[in-house]
């Protein structure tokens, strides 16, 4: 079975033939795309750009080298990933009222939007996680090539919302990153202050140990060195220590007395005329109260006693404070003296044991002081770094509300749809025409059959026929009078003679003088009987003896078409092949010159395929072939029944009639495949009722060629 082939000419012919269908489908599809794009809610996009400063935070480290290019890429890519993280999206969701926007409603439904008939459902409160999920779907973050620019873009049905989301996201990310950097510096600063405090305590302990060592060994050092300066400093230091000890003892005794009752003892301990006078006045008032001076007198005495007590306490506290200040001054003076002693020790000769111990303690003290000073310096630098802390990113370009939607891009969609739909329409039409649609042109049938098509019967424009006339007979008479139809009949006869002559040169079948020609089709009502009658008339008009047999036993038609009637027919003879009377009664001789007809009427008692399989068919053909030049048999259609197969083995040629646009090409191929199985058969395809264009030559000479 031949497969369909496509070439440029076939495709061009298809486009011309199906141009109307293609354009109807094409513009209908374009209209649908246009309406769909107008129904889609537009989506707007807003873009912002962030500039990454990879070296700005390294200014406080003068010795720091510039970052390598690979590390720079790592820093920028890290910022891109952080911009995609959840914390910044949660901050954006808290900062913007996104739950009030339509695109963030949880009850949004495409079905509701399409139908538009459902009752409105009040929007449900959307969760923060759902808002963040919508945000992450709407926001896109990417690095611009290998630059230091990070581009943020957001999409929304509202251009203001898209711009607000992008700007808020950029600013909040910068704020979060700055807060993280400041918190990091603060944590480092807290840890450094703790280290400074620890170093300070270590330094104080080291200084104390060194001072104690000097004081404890000063007498021995002064005696061994014989240095008068050291002896003088020793005397001064020890004198200060004695004064400090006396002052501390005085404070201890003051703190040990009860100021409310032991006035005299305190006055004697501290000394001073004022304290002694206050103590005597208190004793006198106490004596007056003991003598009994009345209620008023007692109250006055108690007030005076309270006043004296307050003055006495104030004087005692002043004395204690004065003594404490003296102790502080003595301690400070001692430190000065100790420092002078330490300097002097470096200028005198010391015993080896003392010198070793001295430098051991001094080394520890110097190390503690150096560590303390380094930590204090770092603390100062940390304070300056905290004060000058700046973000590592800044907004290089803020997002502004878009004036034009990014989706749908109606121009691009329509252009793309125009191109794709044109190709789709052509492909669908080609597929439909090749596999589903019927054959409508000579080129289609020629491509389908794999051979040239010579004859093509036009669509007839039949006149009005009165009810009293035989419809089929009148139609045939009128058709034969039409130029195009008569010319198609003549061309079919020539094609048949050419096919028979070519076949005769390659394979001659039998000794019959008549050529047996079948006229068939794929299914019924394709015009095969009409073509059979027309071919018989044209052939007979040339002086050829023609026998036209109506071989369609199931639905005979020729007797209506030719206007002949009989009770006997082809089926009657096949039922009784030995009865010559039935055959004679079925013949209609000379309905036209050189044209005899064997009609198919009759009342068969057996099924048609059983009759055709019997000996009657072969007996008939052998008998009549000696008396005719052509035997033309109008056979049943190929696909519904198997009757035609019984005729094919006796035939020399088969005229395959295809009704324009009636049957799918796949069915036509199936029927042609049945004919192609008989290799001895010459197949002549005919298109019936196809589009036909009359040339101007035929129009001008219509009368001359209509005979």
ZAMARGU-4260 file (C-alpha; in steps of 0.2 Angstrom, whole numbers, plus 5000, padded with zeros to 4 digits):
<rodrens>
0) 5000/5000/5000 | 5008/5017/4995 | 5011/5029/5008 | 5007/5047/5007 | 5021/5058/5001
5) 5023/5077/5002 | 5032/5089/4991 | 5032/5107/4987 | 5019/5107/4974 | 5007/5096/4984
10) 5009/5108/4999 | 5006/5123/4988 | 4991/5115/4980 | 4985/5111/4997 | 4987/5129/5003
15) 4977/5135/4988 | 4964/5122/4989 | 4961/5124/5008 | 4965/5143/5009 | 4948/5147/5015
20) 4948/5134/5029 | 4965/5139/5034 | 4961/5157/5036 | 4945/5154/5045 | 4953/5143/5058
25) 4968/5155/5058 | 4959/5171/5062 | 4947/5162/5074 | 4962/5155/5084 | 4970/5173/5083
30) 4954/5180/5090 | 4954/5168/5104 | 4972/5171/5109 | 4968/5190/5108 | 4953/5188/5119
35) 4962/5177/5131 | 4977/5189/5133 | 4965/5203/5137 | 4956/5193/5150 | 4973/5189/5159
40) 4976/5200/5174 | 4992/5210/5170 | 5008/5208/5180 | 5020/5222/5184 | 5038/5221/5188
45) 5049/5232/5198 | 5068/5232/5199 | 5080/5238/5212 | 5099/5237/5212 | 5111/5234/5227
50) 5129/5238/5226 | 5141/5227/5237 | 5155/5236/5246 | 5168/5222/5249 | 5182/5233/5256
55) 5173/5246/5266 | 5174/5237/5282 | 5192/5234/5281 | 5198/5252/5282 | 5201/5250/5301
60) 5214/5237/5297 | 5228/5247/5288 | 5238/5231/5286 | 5224/5221/5278 | 5227/5216/5260
65) 5214/5217/5246 | 5202/5202/5245 | 5206/5190/5231 | 5194/5189/5216 | 5188/5172/5221
70) 5184/5178/5239 | 5175/5194/5232 | 5164/5182/5221 | 5161/5172/5237 | 5156/5188/5247
75) 5144/5194/5233 | 5136/5176/5230 | 5134/5175/5249 | 5124/5191/5249 | 5113/5185/5235
80) 5109/5169/5245 | 5106/5179/5261 | 5093/5190/5251 | 5084/5174/5247 | 5083/5168/5266
85) 5067/5168/5276 | 5071/5181/5290 | 5071/5196/5278 | 5055/5190/5270 | 5047/5189/5287
90) 5052/5207/5290 | 5045/5212/5274 | 5028/5203/5278 | 5028/5212/5294 | 5032/5229/5287
95) 5019/5229/5272 | 5000/5225/5274 | 5001/5211/5261 | 4987/5201/5269 | 4975/5214/5262
100) 4980/5212/5244 | 4970/5201/5232 | 4984/5191/5226 | 4988/5185/5244 | 4970/5179/5248
105) 4969/5161/5252 | 4952/5159/5244 | 4958/5164/5226 | 4952/5152/5213 | 4954/5151/5195
110) 4937/5142/5194 | 4928/5156/5203 | 4937/5169/5191 | 4931/5159/5176 | 4913/5155/5181
115) 4910/5172/5190 | 4894/5165/5196 | 4898/5158/5214 | 4894/5168/5229 | 4908/5179/5235
120) 4917/5171/5250 | 4924/5183/5263 | 4943/5182/5262 | 4951/5171/5276 | 4965/5178/5287
125) 4981/5172/5278 | 4995/5166/5289 | 5013/5173/5290 | 5020/5158/5282 | 5008/5159/5268
130) 5013/5177/5264 | 5031/5173/5265 | 5028/5159/5252 | 5019/5170/5240 | 5033/5183/5243
135) 5047/5171/5238 | 5037/5166/5223 | 5036/5184/5217 | 5053/5190/5221 | 5069/5186/5210
140) 5087/5189/5216 | 5102/5188/5205 | 5119/5195/5202 | 5122/5205/5187 | 5135/5195/5178
145) 5152/5197/5187 | 5149/5214/5193 | 5146/5220/5211 | 5128/5224/5207 | 5114/5213/5214
150) 5097/5215/5206 | 5081/5213/5215 | 5064/5211/5205 | 5047/5208/5211 | 5031/5204/5202
155) 5013/5209/5207 | 4996/5214/5199 | 4999/5231/5206 | 5014/5241/5201 | 5015/5251/5217
160) 5015/5235/5227 | 5029/5228/5216 | 5040/5243/5219 | 5036/5243/5238 | 5041/5225/5240
165) 5057/5227/5231 | 5062/5243/5240 | 5057/5236/5257 | 5066/5220/5254 | 5082/5230/5249
170) 5081/5242/5264 | 5077/5229/5277 | 5091/5217/5271 | 5103/5232/5273 | 5096/5236/5290
175) 5097/5218/5296 | 5115/5216/5289 | 5120/5232/5298 | 5112/5227/5314 | 5121/5210/5313
180) 5138/5219/5310 | 5134/5231/5325 | 5129/5216/5336 | 5145/5207/5331 | 5156/5222/5336
185) 5146/5224/5352 | 5149/5206/5357 | 5167/5208/5353 | 5168/5224/5363 | 5160/5216/5378
190) 5172/5202/5377 | 5187/5214/5375 | 5181/5224/5390 | 5181/5208/5401 | 5198/5204/5395
195) 5204/5222/5400 | 5196/5221/5417 | 5205/5204/5420 | 5222/5212/5413 | 5219/5227/5425
200) 5217/5215/5440 | 5233/5205/5435 | 5243/5221/5433 | 5237/5228/5450 | 5242/5211/5458
205) 5259/5212/5450 | 5262/5230/5455 | 5257/5225/5473 | 5268/5210/5473 | 5283/5221/5467
210) 5279/5235/5480 | 5278/5222/5494 | 5295/5214/5488 | 5303/5231/5488 | 5296/5236/5505
215) 5300/5219/5513 | 5318/5219/5507 | 5322/5238/5507 | 5331/5237/5524 | 5343/5223/5518
220) 5345/5232/5501 | 5350/5249/5509 | 5362/5240/5521 | 5370/5230/5508 | 5372/5244/5495
225) 5377/5257/5507 | 5368/5270/5496 | 5363/5285/5506 | 5349/5289/5495 | 5341/5272/5498
230) 5344/5275/5516 | 5335/5291/5516 | 5320/5284/5506 | 5319/5269/5518 | 5318/5281/5533
235) 5304/5291/5524 | 5294/5276/5518 | 5295/5268/5535 | 5289/5284/5544 | 5275/5285/5532
240) 5270/5267/5536 | 5270/5271/5555 | 5259/5286/5552 | 5247/5275/5541 | 5247/5262/5555
245) 5242/5275/5568 | 5229/5282/5557 | 5221/5265/5553 | 5221/5261/5572 | 5212/5277/5576
250) 5199/5274/5563 | 5197/5256/5570 | 5195/5263/5588 | 5182/5276/5582 | 5172/5263/5574
255) 5173/5252/5589 | 5164/5264/5601 | 5145/5267/5603 | 5142/5285/5598 | 5126/5286/5608
260) 5133/5283/5625 | 5152/5284/5625 | 5154/5302/5622 | 5167/5305/5635 | 5178/5291/5629
265) 5177/5296/5611 | 5181/5314/5615 | 5196/5308/5625 | 5201/5296/5611 | 5199/5309/5597
270) 5204/5324/5607 | 5199/5342/5603 | 5190/5355/5614 | 5174/5355/5604 | 5171/5337/5607
275) 5175/5338/5626 | 5163/5353/5627 | 5149/5344/5619 | 5152/5329/5631 | 5151/5341/5646
280) 5135/5349/5640 | 5127/5332/5637 | 5131/5327/5655 | 5124/5343/5662 | 5107/5341/5652
285) 5107/5323/5658 | 5109/5329/5676 | 5095/5342/5674 | 5083/5328/5667 | 5087/5317/5682
290) 5081/5331/5695 | 5064/5333/5687 | 5060/5349/5679 | 5042/5345/5673 | 5035/5339/5657
295) 5040/5354/5647 | 5057/5355/5654 | 5060/5336/5650 | 5055/5339/5632 | 5066/5354/5630
300) 5081/5344/5637 | 5078/5329/5625 | 5078/5341/5610 | 5094/5349/5616 | 5101/5332/5618
305) 5096/5327/5601 | 5104/5343/5594 | 5120/5339/5604 | 5120/5321/5598 | 5119/5327/5580
310) 5133/5339/5582 | 5144/5327/5591 | 5141/5313/5577 | 5145/5326/5564 | 5161/5331/5572
315) 5166/5312/5574 | 5162/5308/5556 | 5173/5324/5550 | 5187/5317/5561 | 5185/5300/5553
320) 5185/5307/5536 | 5200/5318/5539 | 5209/5302/5545 | 5204/5292/5530 | 5211/5306/5519
325) 5227/5306/5528 | 5228/5287/5525 | 5225/5290/5506 | 5238/5303/5505 | 5251/5292/5515
330) 5247/5278/5503 | 5250/5289/5488 | 5266/5296/5495 | 5272/5278/5499 | 5269/5273/5481
335) 5279/5288/5475 | 5293/5283/5487 | 5292/5265/5481 | 5293/5270/5463 | 5309/5281/5467
340) 5316/5266/5476 | 5313/5255/5461 | 5322/5267/5450 | 5336/5268/5462 | 5338/5249/5463
345) 5343/5249/5445 | 5358/5260/5449 | 5365/5250/5464 | 5373/5233/5466 | 5361/5220/5474
350) 5364/5203/5481 | 5361/5190/5468 | 5346/5182/5477 | 5337/5198/5479 | 5342/5204/5461
355) 5335/5188/5454 | 5319/5189/5464 | 5317/5207/5460 | 5318/5205/5441 | 5307/5190/5441
360) 5293/5200/5449 | 5297/5216/5438 | 5296/5205/5422 | 5279/5199/5427 | 5273/5216/5431
365) 5280/5223/5414 | 5271/5209/5404 | 5255/5212/5413 | 5256/5231/5410 | 5260/5228/5391
370) 5245/5217/5389 | 5234/5229/5398 | 5239/5243/5387 | 5237/5233/5371 | 5219/5228/5377
375) 5215/5246/5381 | 5221/5252/5364 | 5211/5238/5355 | 5196/5244/5365 | 5198/5262/5359
380) 5199/5256/5341 | 5184/5246/5344 | 5174/5261/5350 | 5180/5270/5334 | 5175/5256/5323
385) 5158/5255/5331 | 5155/5273/5329 | 5159/5272/5311 | 5150/5256/5307 | 5142/5257/5289
390) 5132/5243/5279 | 5141/5233/5267 | 5127/5236/5254 | 5119/5251/5248 | 5104/5254/5236
395) 5111/5260/5220 | 5094/5262/5211 | 5077/5262/5220 | 5063/5253/5211 | 5049/5264/5204
400) 5031/5258/5199 | 5031/5251/5181 | 5020/5260/5169 | 5019/5244/5157 | 5015/5226/5162
405) 5028/5213/5159 | 5015/5200/5157 | 5006/5197/5146 | 5016/5205/5132 | 5002/5206/5120
410) 5012/5211/5105 | 5025/5197/5108 | 5011/5184/5111 | 5001/5190/5096 | 5017/5189/5085
415) 5022/5172/5091 | 5004/5166/5090 | 5003/5172/5073 | 5018/5162/5067 | 5014/5147/5077
420) 4996/5146/5073 | 4999/5148/5054 | 5011/5133/5055 | 4999/5124/5066 | 4984/5128/5054
425) 4994/5122/5039 | 5000/5106/5048 | 4982/5102/5054 | 4975/5106/5037 | 4988/5095/5029
430) 4985/5081/5041 | 4966/5083/5039 | 4968/5083/5020 | 4979/5068/5019 | 4971/5057/5032
435) 4954/5063/5036 | 4948/5075/5022 | 4941/5069/5006 | 4950/5070/4989 | 4944/5086/4980
440) 4957/5089/4966 | 4966/5080/4952 | 4983/5083/4960 | 4977/5075/4977 | 4970/5059/4968
445) 4986/5058/4957 | 4997/5059/4972 | 4986/5046/4981 | 4985/5034/4967 | 5003/5037/4962
450) 4999/5040/4944 | 4993/5054/4932 | 4974/5058/4932 | 4967/5062/4915 | 4949/5062/4918
455) 4940/5073/4930 | 4921/5075/4930 | 4914/5092/4935 | 4901/5096/4947 | 4885/5096/4937
460) 4873/5111/4937 | 4857/5101/4933 | 4841/5110/4927 | 4824/5109/4935 | 4816/5092/4931
465) 4798/5089/4932 | 4791/5076/4943 | 4784/5066/4928 | 4802/5064/4921 | 4814/5050/4925
470) 4826/5060/4937 | 4841/5049/4933 | 4838/5048/4914 | 4835/5066/4913 | 4851/5070/4923
475) 4861/5059/4911 | 4854/5067/4896 | 4858/5084/4902 | 4875/5080/4908 | 4880/5073/4891
480) 4875/5090/4884 | 4887/5099/4895 | 4904/5103/4887 | 4914/5099/4903 | 4905/5083/4906
485) 4906/5077/4888 | 4924/5081/4887 | 4928/5072/4903 | 4919/5057/4896 | 4930/5057/4880
490) 4946/5060/4890 | 4941/5045/4901 | 4939/5034/4885 | 4956/5039/4879 | 4964/5036/4896
495) 4956/5019/4896 | 4963/5015/4879 | 4980/5020/4884 | 4980/5010/4899 | 4974/4995/4890
500) 4986/4996/4876 | 5001/4998/4889 | 4995/4983/4898 | 4993/4973/4882 | 5011/4976/4878
505) 5017/4968/4895 | 5004/4955/4898 | 4990/4949/4887 | 4976/4939/4896 | 4966/4926/4886
510) 4960/4926/4868 | 4944/4937/4871 | 4941/4950/4858 | 4931/4961/4871 | 4940/4971/4884
515) 4931/4969/4901 | 4931/4986/4910 | 4925/4987/4928 | 4918/5004/4935 | 4919/5004/4954
520) 4921/5015/4969 | 4925/5015/4987 | 4907/5017/4994 | 4890/5020/4986 | 4884/5036/4979
525) 4901/5041/4972 | 4894/5042/4954 | 4901/5026/4947 | 4884/5021/4938 | 4884/5039/4930
530) 4902/5037/4924 | 4898/5019/4918 | 4883/5025/4907 | 4893/5041/4901 | 4908/5030/4896
535) 4897/5017/4887 | 4888/5031/4877 | 4905/5039/4872 | 4913/5023/4867 | 4898/5017/4857
540) 4897/5034/4848 | 4914/5030/4841 | 4907/5014/4832 | 4913/5002/4846 | 4902/4988/4851
545) 4898/4990/4869 | 4889/4980/4882 | 4885/4989/4898 | 4881/4977/4912 | 4874/4982/4929
550) 4884/4971/4941 | 4877/4979/4957 | 4865/4965/4962 | 4861/4973/4979 | 4857/4990/4973
555) 4855/4991/4954 | 4854/5008/4946 | 4857/5008/4928 | 4839/5004/4923 | 4834/5020/4931
560) 4848/5030/4924 | 4845/5023/4906 | 4826/5023/4908 | 4824/5004/4904 | 4813/4992/4915
565) 4812/4973/4915 | 4806/4959/4927 | 4821/4949/4922 | 4839/4955/4925 | 4858/4950/4928
570) 4853/4942/4945 | 4840/4931/4936 | 4852/4924/4924 | 4865/4920/4938 | 4852/4911/4948
575) 4848/4900/4933 | 4863/4900/4921 | 4856/4886/4911 | 4840/4896/4907 | 4844/4906/4891
580) 4827/4913/4891 | 4831/4923/4907 | 4847/4930/4899 | 4838/4935/4883 | 4824/4944/4893
585) 4837/4953/4903 | 4846/4961/4887 | 4840/4978/4880 | 4848/4979/4863 | 4852/4995/4854
590) 4846/5007/4867 | 4858/5018/4857 | 4868/5014/4842 | 4881/5000/4846 | 4876/5000/4864
595) 4867/4985/4873 | 4863/4984/4891 | 4861/4970/4903 | 4851/4977/4918 | 4853/4971/4936
600) 4835/4969/4940 | 4828/4953/4946 | 4823/4943/4961 | 4838/4933/4966 | 4835/4918/4977
605) 4852/4917/4984 | 4865/4930/4991 | 4874/4940/4978 | 4891/4934/4983 | 4885/4916/4980
610) 4878/4920/4963 | 4894/4928/4958 | 4904/4914/4964 | 4894/4902/4953 | 4898/4897/4935
615) 4886/4909/4928 | 4897/4925/4928 | 4912/4916/4919 | 4899/4908/4907 | 4892/4924/4903
620) 4908/4934/4899 | 4915/4920/4888 | 4899/4920/4878 | 4897/4939/4875 | 4915/4943/4873
625) 4915/4937/4856 | 4901/4949/4850 | 4908/4965/4858 | 4923/4976/4858 | 4920/4982/4876
630) 4911/4975/4891 | 4908/4989/4904 | 4902/4982/4921 | 4895/4994/4934 | 4901/4984/4950
635) 4896/4987/4968 | 4908/4998/4979 | 4924/4990/4986 | 4923/4993/5004 | 4905/4988/5010
640) 4904/4971/5001 | 4915/4958/4992 | 4905/4957/4976 | 4917/4967/4965 | 4931/4954/4969
645) 4922/4941/4959 | 4923/4953/4943 | 4941/4959/4946 | 4949/4942/4941 | 4940/4943/4924
650) 4943/4961/4920 | 4956/4970/4910 | 4954/4987/4918 | 4946/4995/4932 | 4939/5013/4932
655) 4941/5019/4950 | 4928/5033/4953 | 4931/5045/4968 | 4918/5057/4973 | 4926/5074/4977
660) 4926/5077/4996 | 4915/5062/5001 | 4927/5050/5009 | 4943/5051/5019 | 4959/5048/5010
665) 4963/5033/5021 | 4947/5025/5015 | 4951/5029/4997 | 4968/5021/5000 | 4960/5005/5007
670) 4949/5003/4992 | 4964/5006/4980 | 4974/4993/4989 | 4960/4980/4985 | 4962/4984/4966
675) 4981/4985/4967 | 4981/4966/4973 | 4976/4961/4955 | 4993/4965/4946 | 4985/4961/4929
680) 4973/4975/4931 | 4975/4992/4923 | 4968/5005/4936 | 4961/5022/4929 | 4957/5034/4943
685) 4943/5046/4940 | 4938/5061/4951 | 4919/5065/4951 | 4912/5082/4955 | 4929/5091/4958
690) 4932/5109/4956 | 4934/5113/4938 | 4939/5128/4929 | 4934/5130/4910 | 4947/5138/4900
695) 4944/5153/4889 | 4947/5143/4874 | 4933/5131/4878 | 4922/5145/4883 | 4924/5153/4866
700) 4922/5137/4856 | 4909/5129/4867 | 4896/5126/4854 | 4909/5118/4842 | 4916/5106/4855
705) 4899/5101/4863 | 4894/5089/4850
</rodrens>
